[in-house]
Amino acid sequence: MRTLEFHSALAPQIRNFISLRQLSGTDYQSQALLLSYFDRFLVEEKFEASCITPQITDRYLLTLSHLAPRVQSNRFCVVQQLCRYLLRHDPLTYVPEPIRVIASQAAHQPYIYNQREIGALLAAAAELRPPGSLRPLTYRTLLGLLYSTGIRIGEALALNLENFLCAEERLYIVEGKFRKARWVPLSTTTCQALQQYLDRRLRIKPRSPDSPLLLNQRSRRLHHVTVNLTFRQLLRRCAIPHNEHAGPRIHDLRHTFAVHRLLAWYRDGQDVNARLPWLATYLGHVDIHSTQVYLRATPELTEEVARRFHDYYLQQIQTNGGQS
């Protein structure tokens, strides 16, 4: 694992805490990675206080709202551990309560958007205010990219200009889950849409290769909280029923990509079982078991599966002359 860097106002304390845990015989590498996410959040929030407050932990928890409940709990747990450590040296340090993990049977059920809803979301994004600014095009490009590639929202927001290779029709995901990098091939239409965005985007600074691909109104990298709030506004404009806690979520675009890809393979007569490992690799999964979590039996998918079984059954009857 590469050496992690910390840059927030609490960076020295975070490094000391990690060293202490490792000296006690704990590996703590994965937890240190999760703390690096919190450190990056503190930098983005321009947090300069000497101790952690309820306000900052509440805001951090809000940035985790797009993640699965257990992932939220894991990320927030290491922050609690850090807070308990800091409390020894500063009695004003706030130690947040743990997140209650939702039972698996009550966990969020992914929402699979249909083609009409996808079109409506893209149209609504293109009408965001202020008109004529980069913001409408940014959100339309973001949603289109999430739907057409299935990349994670965090991966999309972390993209820099140098990560899009239009001539080669691919994206380079530098920081995937667990910091796993990968190449993501793009369709020609997706490349064209990204290039059209860049034609506008490059009129605005920063324009260095390591600057953000997707910019907010302040010419900075888009933030999870703002993106999630804007997405809920788009859901309302498109009359897509939603609940702040139950969804649909922007992360469900990743689920939708997986289901629609599977549906396209069925309609094209492809060997779906043989192609599932391809989908797992494309999504950045270790194996197909993680990918299967993303697959949901929509009416369209069920119909295609039934049709394929029916065609196979008829073929067997014709081949065997009705003999079993």
C-alpha positions in Angstrom: 0.0 0.0 0.0 1.4 3.4 -0.9 2.2 5.9 1.8 -0.8 8.0 2.7 -0.5 11.8 2.9 -2.6 14.0 5.2 -2.9 17.7 4.7 -5.7 19.0 7.0 -5.3 21.1 10.2 -5.5 17.8 12.1 -2.9 16.0 9.9 -0.2 15.7 12.7 -2.8 14.3 15.2 -4.1 11.8 12.5 -0.6 10.6 11.7 0.2 10.2 15.4 -3.0 8.3 16.0 -2.3 5.9 13.1 1.2 5.3 14.3 -0.1 4.5 17.8 -2.6 2.0 16.5 0.1 0.3 14.4 2.6 0.2 17.3 0.0 -1.7 19.3 0.1 -4.5 16.8 -2.9 -3.5 14.7 -2.4 -3.5 10.9 -4.8 -0.5 10.6 -4.0 0.1 6.9 -7.6 0.0 5.6 -8.7 2.2 8.5 -5.9 4.7 7.7 -7.2 4.8 4.2 -10.7 5.7 5.5 -9.2 8.4 7.7 -7.5 9.9 4.6 -11.1 10.5 3.2 -11.9 12.4 6.3 -8.7 14.4 6.1 -9.5 15.3 2.5 -13.0 16.4 3.5 -11.5 18.7 6.2 -9.2 20.3 3.6 -12.2 20.8 1.2 -14.2 22.3 4.1 -11.2 24.6 5.0 -11.5 23.3 8.6 -9.0 25.1 10.7 -10.3 24.5 14.3 -8.1 22.8 16.8 -10.7 20.3 17.8 -13.5 18.3 16.1 -17.0 19.8 16.5 -20.5 18.4 16.1 -21.0 20.6 13.1 -18.1 19.2 11.1 -18.9 15.5 11.9 -22.5 16.1 10.9 -21.4 17.6 7.6 -19.0 14.7 7.0 -21.8 12.2 7.7 -24.0 14.0 5.1 -21.2 13.4 2.4 -21.5 9.7 3.1 -25.3 9.6 2.4 -24.8 8.1 -1.1 -23.0 5.1 0.3 -24.4 1.8 1.5 -25.3 1.8 5.3 -22.5 -0.6 6.3 -19.9 1.5 4.3 -21.2 4.6 6.0 -20.7 2.9 9.4 -17.2 1.8 8.6 -16.1 5.2 7.4 -17.7 7.0 10.4 -16.3 4.4 12.9 -12.7 5.4 12.3 -13.6 9.1 12.8 -15.1 8.1 16.2 -11.9 6.3 17.0 -9.9 9.4 16.1 -12.2 11.6 18.2 -11.8 9.4 21.3 -8.0 9.6 20.8 -8.1 13.4 20.5 -10.4 13.7 23.5 -7.4 12.6 25.7 -5.5 15.7 24.7 -8.4 18.2 24.3 -11.5 17.8 26.5 -13.5 20.0 24.0 -13.3 17.4 21.3 -16.7 16.1 20.3 -17.1 12.3 20.0 -20.1 11.5 17.8 -22.5 8.6 18.4 -22.1 5.5 16.2 -24.2 5.0 13.2 -26.9 2.4 13.6 -26.4 -0.2 10.8 -29.6 -1.1 9.1 -30.4 -4.8 9.0 -29.6 -6.3 5.6 -33.2 -7.2 4.9 -34.2 -3.5 5.5 -31.3 -2.0 3.6 -31.7 0.3 0.7 -33.2 -1.4 -2.4 -31.6 0.1 -5.6 -33.9 2.0 -7.9 -33.6 1.2 -11.6 -34.4 4.3 -13.7 -36.2 3.7 -16.9 -35.2 5.3 -20.2 -37.9 8.0 -19.9 -36.6 9.0 -16.4 -33.0 9.1 -17.6 -34.0 11.4 -20.5 -36.1 13.6 -18.1 -33.1 13.9 -15.6 -30.7 14.9 -18.4 -33.2 17.5 -19.7 -33.9 18.9 -16.3 -30.1 19.2 -15.6 -29.7 21.1 -18.8 -32.2 23.7 -17.5 -30.5 24.4 -14.2 -29.8 27.9 -13.2 -28.1 30.2 -13.9 -28.9 29.9 -17.6 -25.9 30.3 -19.9 -23.4 29.2 -17.2 -21.3 26.1 -17.1 -23.5 24.6 -14.3 -26.3 23.1 -16.4 -23.8 21.5 -18.8 -21.7 20.2 -15.9 -24.6 18.4 -14.3 -25.9 17.1 -17.6 -22.5 15.7 -18.4 -22.1 14.2 -14.9 -25.4 12.4 -15.0 -24.8 11.2 -18.6 -21.3 9.9 -17.6 -22.6 8.0 -14.5 -25.4 6.4 -16.6 -23.3 5.5 -19.6 -20.3 4.2 -17.7 -21.5 3.0 -14.3 -18.6 4.6 -12.6 -19.0 5.6 -8.9 -20.0 9.2 -8.1 -16.8 9.6 -6.1 -14.8 8.4 -9.1 -16.5 10.9 -11.4 -15.9 13.8 -9.0 -12.2 12.9 -8.7 -11.6 13.0 -12.4 -9.0 15.5 -13.7 -8.6 16.8 -17.2 -5.7 14.5 -17.9 -7.9 11.4 -17.0 -10.0 11.8 -20.2 -8.3 10.5 -23.3 -10.7 11.4 -26.1 -8.6 10.0 -29.0 -8.3 6.6 -27.2 -12.0 6.7 -26.1 -11.3 5.9 -22.4 -11.1 7.3 -18.9 -8.4 6.7 -16.3 -9.9 6.1 -12.9 -7.0 7.0 -10.5 -8.8 6.5 -7.2 -11.4 3.8 -7.4 -12.6 1.9 -4.4 -9.7 1.0 -2.1 -7.5 3.2 -4.4 -7.6 0.7 -7.2 -6.9 2.4 -10.5 -8.4 1.1 -13.8 -9.1 2.1 -17.4 -12.8 2.6 -18.5 -13.5 2.3 -22.2 -16.0 4.8 -23.5 -18.5 4.7 -26.3 -18.1 7.1 -29.2 -21.2 9.1 -28.2 -20.0 9.4 -24.6 -16.6 10.7 -25.8 -18.4 13.2 -28.0 -20.5 14.4 -25.1 -17.4 14.8 -22.9 -15.6 16.7 -25.6 -18.5 19.1 -26.1 -18.4 19.7 -22.3 -14.6 20.3 -22.5 -15.0 22.8 -25.3 -16.9 25.0 -22.7 -15.0 23.9 -19.7 -11.6 24.8 -21.0 -12.7 28.5 -21.3 -12.5 28.6 -17.5 -9.5 28.3 -15.2 -7.9 26.1 -13.9 -6.9 24.4 -17.1 -3.8 22.5 -16.0 -3.9 18.7 -16.6 -4.3 17.9 -12.9 -7.3 20.3 -12.5 -10.8 19.0 -12.0 -12.7 17.8 -15.1 -16.1 18.8 -13.6 -16.2 22.3 -12.1 -18.7 24.0 -9.8 -19.8 27.6 -9.8 -16.6 28.6 -8.0 -14.4 26.9 -10.5 -13.6 24.2 -8.0 -14.2 20.4 -7.8 -17.8 19.4 -7.3 -18.6 18.3 -3.8 -20.7 15.3 -2.8 -23.1 17.3 -0.6 -23.9 19.9 -3.3 -24.3 17.2 -6.0 -26.7 15.1 -3.8 -28.8 18.2 -3.0 -29.0 19.2 -6.7 -29.9 15.7 -7.7 -32.8 15.7 -5.3 -34.0 18.9 -6.9 -33.8 17.2 -10.3 -35.9 14.3 -9.0 -38.6 16.7 -7.9 -38.6 18.5 -11.2 -39.0 15.2 -13.0 -41.8 14.0 -10.7 -39.8 10.9 -9.7 -41.1 9.9 -6.3 -38.3 9.9 -3.7 -37.5 10.0 -0.1 -34.4 11.8 1.4 -33.4 8.6 3.2 -34.8 5.8 1.0 -33.9 7.2 -2.4 -33.8 7.0 -5.3 -30.1 8.0 -5.1 -27.6 9.2 -7.6 -25.6 6.0 -6.9 -28.6 4.1 -8.4 -27.4 5.3 -11.8 -24.6 2.7 -11.3 -27.1 0.0 -10.6 -29.2 1.1 -13.6 -26.1 0.9 -15.9 -25.5 -2.7 -14.8 -29.1 -3.8 -15.3 -29.4 -2.0 -18.7 -26.1 -3.5 -19.9 -27.4 -7.0 -19.0 -30.7 -6.3 -20.8 -28.8 -5.2 -23.9 -26.8 -8.4 -23.9 -29.9 -10.5 -23.6 -31.5 -8.6 -26.5 -28.4 -9.1 -28.6 -28.4 -12.8 -28.0 -25.1 -12.8 -26.1 -23.9 -15.4 -23.6 -24.6 -13.3 -20.5 -22.9 -15.7 -18.0 -19.7 -15.5 -20.0 -19.8 -11.7 -20.1 -20.5 -11.1 -16.4 -16.8 -11.2 -15.5 -16.3 -8.4 -18.2 -19.0 -6.3 -16.4 -17.3 -7.0 -13.0 -14.0 -5.8 -14.4 -15.5 -2.7 -16.0 -17.3 -1.7 -12.8 -14.0 -2.1 -10.8 -15.1 -5.2 -8.9 -12.9 -8.0 -7.7 -15.2 -10.7 -8.9 -18.8 -11.2 -10.1 -20.2 -11.6 -6.6 -19.9 -7.9 -6.0 -21.5 -7.2 -9.4 -24.5 -9.5 -8.7 -25.5 -7.0 -5.9 -26.2 -4.5 -8.7 -28.4 -6.7 -10.8 -32.2 -6.4 -10.2 -35.0 -8.2 -12.0 -36.8 -5.4 -13.8 -39.9 -6.3 -15.9 -37.9 -5.7 -19.1 -35.1 -8.0 -17.9 -37.6 -10.7 -16.7 -39.3 -10.6 -20.1 -36.0 -11.1 -22.0 -35.0 -14.0 -19.7 -38.4 -15.6 -20.2 -38.2 -15.1 -24.0 -34.8 -16.7 -24.2 -35.9 -19.7 -22.1 -39.0 -20.1 -24.4 -36.9 -20.0 -27.5 -34.4 -22.5 -26.1 -37.3 -24.8 -25.1 -38.8 -24.6 -28.6 -35.4 -25.4 -30.1 -35.1 -28.5 -27.9 -38.5 -29.7 -29.0 -37.7 -29.3 -32.6 -34.3 -30.9 -32.2 -35.5 -33.9 -30.2 -38.9 -34.3 -31.9 -40.8 -33.8 -28.7 -38.9 -36.6 -27.0 -37.6 -36.0 -23.5 
